[in-house]
Amino acid sequence: MSSRYLFDSNVILDYLLERKHYPASAKLYGQCLENGIPILVSTAQIHILEYVFIKKVKRDAPAQIGTARLAWRAFLNEITIVKTPVPIQKDHPLAVHDLEDYLIHLSSEAADVMVVTRDANFLRLSKRSISTEQALADIGKGIALEAAHKVAFLDLKTPHIKLRDALETAFDRILNSGIYILGEEVDAFEREYAAYCEAKYCVGVANGLDALHLSLLALGVGPGDEVIVPSNTYIATWLAVSRCGATPVPVEPDEATYNIAPTLIEAAITSRTKVILPVHLYGQPADMDSILTIAQKYNLRVLEDGAQAHGARYKGKRLGAHGDVVAWSFYPGKNLGAYGDGGAITTDNPEIADRIRVLRNYGSRVKYVNEIRGFNSRLDTLQAAMLRVKLQHLDIWNEARRKIAAQYLAGLSDMGLILPFVPDWVEPVWHLFVVRSKTRDQLQQQLNRMGVKTMIHYPIPPHLQGAYSDLGFRKGAFPISERIHEEVLSLPMFPSMMLEQTNQVIAACRDARVAAQ
Ligand SMILES: Cc1ncc(COP(=O)(O)O)c(C=O)c1O
């Protein structure tokens, strides 16, 4: 079932003109408003609608024209206008029959929705059309069904619907600029993201792995060096170290926060150690002060992996420059995600920023002058433009995640699950909401049967991956991390998640527990 509809002009005019013969049209309009279902209208219709509506009122009830103009304004505020894309297929049966209908059909394709109409020809000639009655029936069944049976793990589409206008404006700006690599758009994003992270510098790169890799190179890590990494992380953290020819030295996490345990770091330091690389896992900052104190004592540098923690705060200050440098990923599912790959570093250190700026661009500052052997790892200009739009919404989205987390924490407190622990000094951004259960796999299967999708972050720790078999770690080498990997389950978490959906996940967890007993 579509959860949004594009309204054909006849249905909208039924509603605006209060036509008595077609009560289903106004009813559908009202149901959509009531249930928060977006009402879409094509750019191909809007001016014609206004013309017909105002003209009819002027002709049939001139005394009502003032009221009609107000009604039109209110209508504009209630609808979402969607573009009419090109190119046009002039011999499409609907185009031959009625060009306006065909343009509406094209808009529905662009927005990936159905057109509601009471025009028999539209219904016959477009596979994307449904009758007003059918839409009403779908809403009646569909909303209940959706709420009762399905909660996706992540919804990447919904937040973007509201941003469509701004994203398309940004897209057109890039298309018209003729500048597709670096340029003002990347510079602007770097300025804006640095400011957001309360850091002096930001350098955009191609992805999160490159952000880590180039940061390590900028910190002088090379073959023979060692870098302290969490044993409990996504493998990218380790891979960046290996890519430098250095060795990742794993340190177990604190079992309450899942982040690297500062008390265990000193024992892992050797004369080869160059960098400590904490990860702000699941969106919760690691214990930076303790890590920085150790780094200072042993003269080590600190690179933070911020891939999961855009906007999080440690002791009131945003992540961005607590350590020497922070590596960010804009992978689409992240709190700040692009429409493809993207990454960045932030730092207060001008030399590190400068080094990474040169490394990402073939080792070059001036075209065709290559100071060092660099890489092609630039943040895509188009992605930078999209990220600028999304950055403006990041705080609102993170706040929505916080509300969902608070609901989960309250609702799941008595179910025998280990819930996330948040120390007083951090403000997490809930990239993931991770619970732990000794019967994790059964819990996951049962939730799945109840329509609640979950994921495991992560099923196999890096030291037991084939990629790191050469380091010789056997099962049992990092027992805390291994236990965590066996027990963790990530519940659905995304900013557009509705209260009913969170409650549904909580209820499903309760049912699953009862079933497991
Ligand atoms: C903790 C962590 N570090 C690094 C990365 C790598 O980011 P990317 O996929 O953009 O290379 C990711 C995500 O994928 C991650 O979750």
The ligand as an SDF file (V2000), in Angstrom:
LIG
                    3D

 16 16  0  0  0  0  0  0  0  0999 V2000
   32.6260    2.5790   13.2510 C   0  0  0  0  0  0  0  0  0  0  0  0
   32.7970    2.7360   11.7700 C   0  0  0  0  0  0  0  0  0  0  0  0
   33.9830    3.1180   11.2830 N   0  0  0  0  0  0  0  0  0  0  0  0
   34.1760    3.2900    9.9710 C   0  0  0  0  0  0  0  0  0  0  0  0
   33.1790    3.0760    9.0600 C   0  0  0  0  0  0  0  0  0  0  0  0
   33.4910    3.1950    7.6140 C   0  0  0  0  0  0  0  0  0  0  0  0
   32.7260    4.1280    6.9340 O   0  0  0  0  0  0  0  0  0  0  0  0
   32.4730    4.0050    5.3500 P   0  0  0  0  0  0  0  0  0  0  0  0
   31.4830    2.9050    5.1380 O   0  0  0  0  0  0  0  0  0  0  0  0
   31.9480    5.3370    4.9600 O   0  0  0  0  0  0  0  0  0  0  0  0
   33.7770    3.7100    4.7090 O   0  0  0  0  0  0  0  0  0  0  0  0
   31.9090    2.7050    9.5300 C   0  0  0  0  0  0  0  0  0  0  0  0
   30.7450    2.5040    8.6650 C   0  0  0  0  0  0  0  0  0  0  0  0
   30.5840    1.9440    7.7110 O   0  0  0  0  0  0  0  0  0  0  0  0
   31.7190    2.5140   10.9190 C   0  0  0  0  0  0  0  0  0  0  0  0
   30.5220    2.1440   11.4000 O   0  0  0  0  0  0  0  0  0  0  0  0
  1  2  1  0
  2  3  1  0
  2 15  2  0
  3  4  2  0
  4  5  1  0
  5  6  1  0
  5 12  2  0
  6  7  1  0
  7  8  1  0
  8  9  2  0
  8 10  1  0
  8 11  1  0
 12 13  1  0
 12 15  1  0
 13 14  2  0
 15 16  1  0
M  END
$$$$
